Amino acid sequence: MKSFCCSTLLIGCIAALAAFGGTAGAEVVDKIAIVVNDEIITQGEIDQTLAPVYEQYRAVYYGDELMRKIEEARQKIIAQIIEDRLVLSEAKKQGITVEESEVDARIADTMKRFGSQTQFERVLAQQGMTMKKLKARYKEQIMSRKLIDQKVGGKVIVSPVEVADYYKAHFNEYIQPEEVQVRNILIRPRQGLEPEAAATLAKDVCDKAKNGEDFGELAKRYSEGPNAEEGGEMGYVKRGDLLPEIENTVFSLPEGQVSDVIQTSLGYHIFKVEAKRERRPRTLSEVRQDVEEAILREKIKGKLRGWMESLKKNGYIAFK
């Protein structure tokens, strides 16, 4: 049996990395969606948390029913993240402290789940994550867990049998969607670059990339996308993340290949697929922490309901 300090929204090691990485498309600019006391919730964070739910629902529902289910999930996710921020804000207010050794232990445990330090560092780099950001996120999680443990009044127990049963019952929620790691170059018509000239430039840049010139350097030199300085790196994207006129082309490209020029209302796009991940079920060992924390949320919900309502009543929550 395993004992935990608890939190209303505890993100597992893989989810914690994903929350910082990727993008919903080349033109998405993150923005503040909600302010909770002194904490902020960005639209990107909401979208990242909703992404696996959307992937699951779109395989079952369609049309208006899909939209209704997604909106219901979105509201639940927003409510959960708000509660998480309320707990974190209260933990800071009460001066809950976290030793560096506690964070280091969490990092070490996370690293074990990736098999090797090299694999761990590779995933960090792919997700656009730094060790500093990861440590800051884990510190916040530990602070929240300590405060919740005080309020619960003891440790909450989750047994291996409960974990296995929950995983079997919610198997479809732990599907790793098909993903591709891509770079992009965006060339926009603008003052001084008419559409015809922009199209010609895009074709020239595309030819350079297909002839072996470094795609990242070409992106830094020519791209007008928000990720140009990073060599056009977009991280891993899933189906539904990209514009429809781009998605089929990108997902059909083999690893290492460069697309033809794709024209959209935004301009002229060129993509390179760096790597691909096939759709597959994630094993229990991969998602064990996520499963444990899902069970914990259910177990502590009743015990913490009154306290959480007090935090909401006395807290500042503003939707932007």
N, C-alpha and C positions, 0 to 999 in steps of 0.2 A: 504494500500500500504506500501511496505517496502523499506527502503533506505539503500544502502550499499556503503562502500568503497570497491574497486575492486582489483582483481589480475588476471593475465593471467592464473594462475593455482591454484585454491583455493580448498583445500582438506577438505571435510566435516568431521564431528567428527568421524564417523565410519571408513571412509577411512583413516583418519589420524592415527587411532589406528592400522588398518590393515597394513599400510605401514611399521610399525615397527615389526610386528609379523609374526609368521609362518615361513615356509621354503618350498622350492620347492623339498625337499627330503633330506634324511639323509646325502647324500654325497655332497650337494651343498655348495661351499665356495664362499661367496660374494666377489666381486672384484670391483675396480674402473673402470667404463666404459667410463666416460666423465668428463673432467675438464672444468669448466666454470669460468673464472677469478680465484677467490680463493675458489670457491665452487666445490664440487664433486658430481657426480651422480653415484650410484652403479648399478651393473647389477641387484641386488636384487630389487632395487626400480623400475627399468623398468619392471621387470617380475611381481612384485606385482600389478603395475598399469595396465598391460596388461591382467592379469588373468581373470577379469570379462568379458572382451571383448572376450577372447578365449573361455570362457564357453558359451557365447552366440553364437558365430560363429560355434562352433563344433556341435551345435544342428541343424544347417541349411546347412552348407557346408561340403564337404569331399574331400579328395585327394588333387590334385594340386590346386583346387579352394580354399580350406580351407587354404592352405599354402600361397597362394597369398593374400587372405584377411587378414590373420594374419600379414603378412609382411607389408602391407599397414597400418594397425592399429599401428604396432610397430613404423614405421617411424613417424607417426603423434604424437604418445605419446612421443617419444624422442624429437621431435621438441618442443612440449608443455613444457616438463620438462626443456629443455634448456632455453626457454623464462622465465620460473619461476625463474630459478637460476640467469639469467641476471637481472631481476627485484630486487631480493633479494640482489645481489651484489651491485647494484646501490643504493639501500636503505641504505646499510651499508656505502657506500662511502659518501653519502650525510648526514650521521649522523642522520638518522631518529631514534627517540627514542620511546620506549614503556614502559609505567609504569607497575609496577607489578600488580597494581589493574586492568589494562586492561586484562592481562593474566588471573588473577583470575576470572574475570567476564566470560571470554570465557570458562574456566574450569567448572564454575558453570552452564553455559548454556549447556555444553556438558553432564554434570552429569544428568541434568534434562531429557535429551533425553533417558537415560538408565533406568529411572524409580526410581532408588534408588542408594544411595552411595555404598551399598553392591554389587549390580549388576555391577555398573561402575567399582569398584575395582576388581571384578571377571574377567571382560572382559580385564582389563589392565593386570592382571596376566596371563590370557590365551594367550594373544598376546605377552608376553615377554616384555611388555612396563613398564616403570617406570614413575612416576609423573614428575620427573626431565626432562626426554626426551620429554614428552608430552608438558610441559610448554615451552621448548626450541623451539619445532616445532610451537606452537601457537604464540610465540613471533615473529618468522620469518614471519609467515603469516600476522600478524598485521602490521609489518614493511612494507611489500610489499603492503598491502592494502592502507596504508597511502600515499605511494609514488604514486601509481596509481591514487588515488583520486586527488592528486595535478595535475597530468598530464591530467586527464579527465576534470578537471575544475569544478567539481560539483558532486553531488550525482547522481547515476544511479538508476532508480526506477524499481522494479519488483513487479507486482501486484499478488495477490492470484489467480486470473483467469489465468494469464500467467503460473503460477506454475502448476496449475491443468491441463491445456491444454497440457503443455510440458510432464508432467508425463504420461498422457494418450497416447500421440503420441510415447513415448519412453519406454513404459511399459516393454518390453522385456529386456531392458538394466538394469533393477533393480531387476533381479531375484537373490535370494540368492541361490547359488549352494549347492548341497549335500556336506557335509563336515564331517570329523571325526577327533577327537582329539586323537592323538596317542603318545605312547612312543615306543622307539625301542632299541634293543640291537644288535650290530653288532660284530661278532667274525670273524676275518680274519685269514686265514692261513699265516704263516710268518716263519722267521727263528726261529727254536726252537719249532714251532708248525706246524707240517705237516698237510695237508688237512684232513687226516683221524682223527687225534687227534683233530683238530678244529671242525670237525663235531660231534665228541663224546662230546666235551665240550659244544657245542651249545645245544645238546640234553639234557645234564645234567642240564644246566641253564634253558632251557625251562621247564623241569620237575619241577624244584624248583619253577618257576613262577606259573605254573599251580596248584601246591600244596599249594599255598597261601603265598609264600615268597614275600616280598615287591619288586615290579618290579623296582622301582626307585633305591633302594639300590643294586639290582643285576646289573643294568645298570652301576652304578658308579663303581662296583667291576670288572665287566667282559667286558663291551662294549668298542670297539675301534672306535666307531662313534664319530663325532665332538661334539655331544650333551651329551656325557657320564656324564660329571660333573653335568649336570642339571637333572640327573636321566633318560636320554634318551628322555626327553620331546621335541617333534617336533611341538607342537601346533596343529592348525587345518590345514588339508590338503584337497585339492579338487581332483576330478578325473583329471588325467593328470599330477599331481604333482609327483607321484611315478612311479617307474619302472613298466612296464606292468605285469611282473611276480609277483609283490607284490600287486598291486592295487586291483585286484578282491578279494583276500583273506582278505585284510584289510577292505574293504567296506562291506564284507559279515559277519564280526564278530559282535556279539551283544556287547553292552556296558559292560565293565568290563571283557571281555574275552581275553585270550592270544592265539596267533596263534601257529601253529606248526612251526618248523624250516623251513625257506624258503631259498633255495640256489640260489645265483646269482653270476655273475662274480666278485662281490665285496667281497663275503664271505657268511656267514651264518647269517640270520636275524631272530629276534623274535620280534613280535609286540604285544602291548596291546592297545585296544581301550578304552579310558577313557570316551568319550562322542560322541554323534552324532547329527548332524543338518540336517534335511531333506531339500530338495530343495523346495523353496517356493518363491512367489512374496513378495518383501518388500513393506510395506505400504508407502503411501505418507508421513505420519508423520515421518517414519524412514529415508527417503531419501530427505526430503524437502530441507535441506541445500545443498545437492549435486545438486538438480534440480535448485535451485535458482542460484547457481554459474555457472551452465552450460548456463543458460540464460544470465547471466552477461557477460560471455566470448564472446557470440555472439554480445551483445549490444556494448561492448567497443572495439571490434576488429577493426572497421574502424577508430575510434578516435585515437587509439594507434599505428596503423600500421607504420607510419613514425618514431615515437619515438623508437619503437621496432627495426626497421631496423637499426637505428643509434646505438643502444646498441649492436647489432650483429656486425656491421661494426667495432666498436671501442673496442669490447670485445675480450677476449682470449677464444677460444673454441677448445679443443683438444680431439679427440677420441683415447682411449687407445687400 
